[in-house]
C-alpha cells in the first residue's frame, strides 16, 4: 500500500467534472486499465488464475457499481495509478465534449 496521501479535494473536483452520462465510459476505461496493469500475483489472488482477465474485470465491475461507487472508483484509481496518470487517462476520453 502506498504511503502517499490522496488529495480528496482533487478527487471531488475530478468527480464534479465528469458528466453523469459519461460514468459508464469512465468505469470501463479505469477497470480495463487496472486489469491490464495488474500483476499476475494480484490477478491470481483475485481470480484464482494468472490469466483470467475477463473474470478480473467482472469482479471489478461488480465492486465499482455505478453510481454508488463513483467516488471509490476515482479514489482507488488515484491510489493505484497515481493522480497524474488517472487524470491523463480521463482527459484522453474528451469528456467535456460530451456535456453538450
Rosetta silent file (secondary structure, phi, psi, omega in degrees, C-alpha in Angstrom):
SEQUENCE: XXXXXXXXXXXXXXXXXXXXXXXXXXXXXXXXXXXXXXXXXXXXXXXXXXXXXXXXXXXXXXXXXXXXXXXXXXXXXXXXXXXXXXXXXXXXXXXXXXXX
SCORE:     score description
SCORE:     0.000 S_00000001
   1 L     0.000  141.398 -178.945    0.000    0.000    0.000 S_00000001
   2 L   -78.165  145.080  177.978    1.264    3.437   -0.813 S_00000001
   3 L   -89.758   -5.523 -179.946    2.026    5.867    1.978 S_00000001
   4 L   -70.351  132.201  178.517    1.162    8.779   -0.313 S_00000001
   5 L   -80.610  146.447  178.874   -1.965   10.637    0.735 S_00000001
   6 L   -94.503  133.711  177.813   -4.711   11.208   -1.802 S_00000001
   7 L   -77.481   99.164 -176.862   -5.915   14.782   -2.299 S_00000001
   8 H   -67.768  -24.851  174.236   -9.639   14.356   -1.659 S_00000001
   9 H   -65.383  -41.502  177.265  -10.283   17.902   -2.869 S_00000001
  10 H   -65.714  -38.251  175.926   -8.796   16.886   -6.220 S_00000001
  11 H   -59.807  -48.308 -179.996  -10.956   13.747   -6.173 S_00000001
  12 H   -61.021  -42.284  179.045  -14.065   15.882   -5.580 S_00000001
  13 H   -65.482  -38.333  178.306  -13.105   18.286   -8.372 S_00000001
  14 H   -64.007  -47.058  179.812  -12.472   15.374  -10.732 S_00000001
  15 H   -60.649  -41.400 -178.874  -15.838   13.795   -9.944 S_00000001
  16 H   -63.324  -27.555 -178.391  -17.593   17.137  -10.447 S_00000001
  17 H   -84.806   -9.730 -178.307  -16.117   17.424  -13.955 S_00000001
  18 L   -89.783  116.713  178.020  -17.371   14.030  -15.113 S_00000001
  19 L   -61.908  144.102 -177.535  -20.782   14.302  -16.793 S_00000001
  20 H   -52.803  -42.475 -177.174  -23.338   11.859  -15.376 S_00000001
  21 H   -71.633  -12.085 -178.304  -23.808   10.126  -18.725 S_00000001
  22 H   -90.414   -8.787 -175.828  -20.039    9.559  -19.028 S_00000001
  23 H   -58.335  -40.745  177.308  -19.673    7.414  -15.899 S_00000001
  24 H   -59.359  -38.222  177.940  -20.071    4.052  -17.693 S_00000001
  25 H   -67.669  -41.451  177.904  -17.247    5.057  -20.048 S_00000001
  26 H   -62.151  -47.392  178.688  -15.100    6.222  -17.101 S_00000001
  27 H   -57.911  -46.136 -177.588  -15.766    2.969  -15.261 S_00000001
  28 H   -61.202  -47.261 -176.042  -14.897    0.914  -18.345 S_00000001
  29 H   -70.393  -36.243  178.803  -11.595    2.657  -19.061 S_00000001
  30 H   -70.819  -46.365  179.607  -10.444    2.611  -15.426 S_00000001
  31 H   -60.625  -46.075  179.457  -11.389   -1.052  -14.859 S_00000001
  32 H   -60.495  -44.522  179.946   -9.743   -2.099  -18.127 S_00000001
  33 H   -64.291  -42.286  178.669   -6.580   -0.137  -17.306 S_00000001
  34 H   -61.598  -45.553 -178.934   -6.391   -1.580  -13.789 S_00000001
  35 H   -67.907  -41.016 -179.944   -6.762   -5.148  -15.061 S_00000001
  36 H   -61.622  -28.981 -177.328   -4.336   -4.621  -17.947 S_00000001
  37 L  -105.126    8.688 -177.431   -1.681   -3.419  -15.491 S_00000001
  38 L   -74.522  128.951  175.225   -2.456   -5.859  -12.688 S_00000001
  39 L   -61.385  149.643 -179.293    0.487   -8.006  -11.578 S_00000001
  40 H   -55.926  -36.043 -179.394   -0.017  -11.732  -12.111 S_00000001
  41 H   -66.791  -36.392  177.252    0.049  -12.377   -8.376 S_00000001
  42 H   -70.145  -42.800  178.043   -2.819   -9.935   -7.808 S_00000001
  43 H   -59.313  -42.634  179.363   -4.736  -11.419  -10.737 S_00000001
  44 H   -66.652  -41.015  177.934   -4.264  -14.900   -9.272 S_00000001
  45 H   -62.330  -40.655 -177.509   -5.374  -13.759   -5.827 S_00000001
  46 H   -72.405  -41.332 -170.727   -8.445  -12.098   -7.308 S_00000001
  47 H  -116.625  -15.422 -174.807   -9.491  -14.820   -9.769 S_00000001
  48 L    88.695    3.836 -177.910   -7.532  -17.969   -8.921 S_00000001
  49 L  -144.608  149.145  178.128   -5.680  -17.748  -12.246 S_00000001
  50 L   -76.899  -13.048 -173.068   -2.762  -15.767  -13.676 S_00000001
  51 L  -134.296   22.474  179.821   -4.605  -15.094  -16.931 S_00000001
  52 L   -93.689   69.010 -176.617   -8.322  -14.766  -16.204 S_00000001
  53 H   -65.077  -37.414  179.910   -8.558  -11.113  -17.237 S_00000001
  54 H   -62.196  -42.929  179.755  -12.266  -11.342  -18.092 S_00000001
  55 H   -66.913  -38.765  178.166  -13.119  -12.582  -14.595 S_00000001
  56 H   -60.970  -42.199  177.371  -10.987   -9.844  -13.024 S_00000001
  57 H   -63.328  -43.507  178.483  -12.936   -7.237  -15.000 S_00000001
  58 H   -57.845  -44.250 -179.373  -16.247   -8.803  -13.913 S_00000001
  59 H   -62.273  -44.970 -179.257  -15.161   -8.656  -10.267 S_00000001
  60 H   -69.261  -37.869  174.883  -14.125   -5.009  -10.533 S_00000001
  61 H   -60.918  -42.758  178.229  -17.324   -4.052  -12.384 S_00000001
  62 H   -63.462  -40.120 -178.823  -19.322   -5.733   -9.618 S_00000001
  63 H   -70.149  -45.893 -176.817  -17.318   -3.937   -6.947 S_00000001
  64 L   -92.965   56.712  179.180  -17.411   -0.479   -8.574 S_00000001
  65 L   -66.269  134.416  178.559  -21.162   -0.408   -9.167 S_00000001
  66 L   -92.194  146.212   -0.118  -22.408    2.886  -10.504 S_00000001
  67 L   -91.283   -5.332 -170.247  -23.490    5.336   -9.225 S_00000001
  68 L   -68.734  -20.966 -177.759  -22.852    4.410   -5.588 S_00000001
  69 L  -108.701   19.692 -179.464  -19.145    3.580   -6.042 S_00000001
  70 H   -58.733  -48.392 -178.312  -18.144    6.544   -8.260 S_00000001
  71 H   -64.230  -43.068  178.287  -16.030    8.176   -5.576 S_00000001
  72 H   -59.898  -39.764  179.224  -14.373    4.874   -4.618 S_00000001
  73 H   -59.437  -46.777 -178.918  -13.528    4.259   -8.281 S_00000001
  74 H   -70.761  -43.805  178.747  -11.732    7.595   -8.594 S_00000001
  75 H   -58.645  -48.075 -178.989  -10.042    7.365   -5.172 S_00000001
  76 H   -66.569  -37.388  176.887   -8.751    3.858   -5.907 S_00000001
  77 H   -63.327  -40.976  176.351   -7.639    4.847   -9.418 S_00000001
  78 H   -61.255  -44.296 -178.136   -5.688    7.760   -7.890 S_00000001
  79 H   -65.228  -43.446 -173.282   -4.119    5.380   -5.334 S_00000001
  80 H   -83.264  -46.126 -176.323   -3.230    2.657   -7.833 S_00000001
  81 H   -91.642  -21.097 -171.766   -2.390    4.618  -10.994 S_00000001
  82 L    91.651  144.564 -177.436   -1.400    7.888   -9.360 S_00000001
  83 H   -57.818  -42.590 -176.918   -3.375   11.108   -9.762 S_00000001
  84 H   -63.524  -47.643  179.870   -1.452   12.324  -12.818 S_00000001
  85 H   -63.282  -41.015  179.389   -1.883    9.064  -14.743 S_00000001
  86 H   -63.849  -46.311 -179.863   -5.553    8.846  -13.789 S_00000001
  87 H   -64.513  -38.094  176.863   -6.235   12.438  -14.830 S_00000001
  88 H   -64.476  -40.143  177.889   -4.383   11.942  -18.127 S_00000001
  89 H   -62.676  -45.987  179.036   -6.451    8.824  -18.795 S_00000001
  90 H   -65.750  -39.422  178.540   -9.691   10.672  -18.065 S_00000001
  91 H   -61.037  -36.225 -178.728   -8.571   13.651  -20.146 S_00000001
  92 L   -65.125  -16.619  179.031   -7.968   11.316  -23.098 S_00000001
  93 L   -80.262  -11.117 -178.628  -11.694   10.485  -23.068 S_00000001
  94 L    52.424   48.458 -176.469  -12.575   14.086  -24.007 S_00000001
  95 H   -65.395  -27.719 -178.852  -15.469   14.047  -21.558 S_00000001
  96 H   -64.389  -26.696  178.503  -16.006   17.795  -21.740 S_00000001
  97 H   -71.278  -22.338 -177.091  -17.189   17.372  -25.344 S_00000001
  98 H   -88.597   -0.135 -179.399  -19.986   15.058  -24.211 S_00000001
  99 H   -78.125  -14.988 -173.488  -21.521   17.666  -21.874 S_00000001
 100 L   -75.762    0.000    0.000  -23.271   19.485  -24.699 S_00000001
